[in-house]
Amino acid sequence: MKEMTAKEVEFLVNEGKALNIIDVREVDEIAAGKIPGAVNIPGAVNIPLGLVEFRMHELDKSKEYIMVCRSGGRSGRATQFLESQGYNVINMQGGMLSWEGKVG
């Protein structure tokens, strides 16, 4: 499983890199804040872990996705599942607990 640190993701966001971030936390957790996008670049998209299997058709296998949750466990499970389905995914280690950047 490929992984990135929260600092690496924050650096890419601050550089204005167009990232495809999937936040697998529950809706009430997202209310506390999610990783924002840059100018003209959307921020994290919420697909709760329990819905990943049912919504994976919304994802493009030719794109790379960074998976995020609160601490890295749920996003790790989502990363392993999507990887097994042929998607190009990276888990953000430590999740939002490690995120020191801005939240949207």
Buried (B, 14 or more C-beta within 10 A) or exposed (E): EEBBEBBBBBEBBEEEEEBBBBBBBBEEBBEEBBBBBBEEEEBBBBBBBEEBEEEBEEBEEEEEBBBBBBBBEBBBBBBBBBBEEEBBBBBBBBBBEBBEEEEE
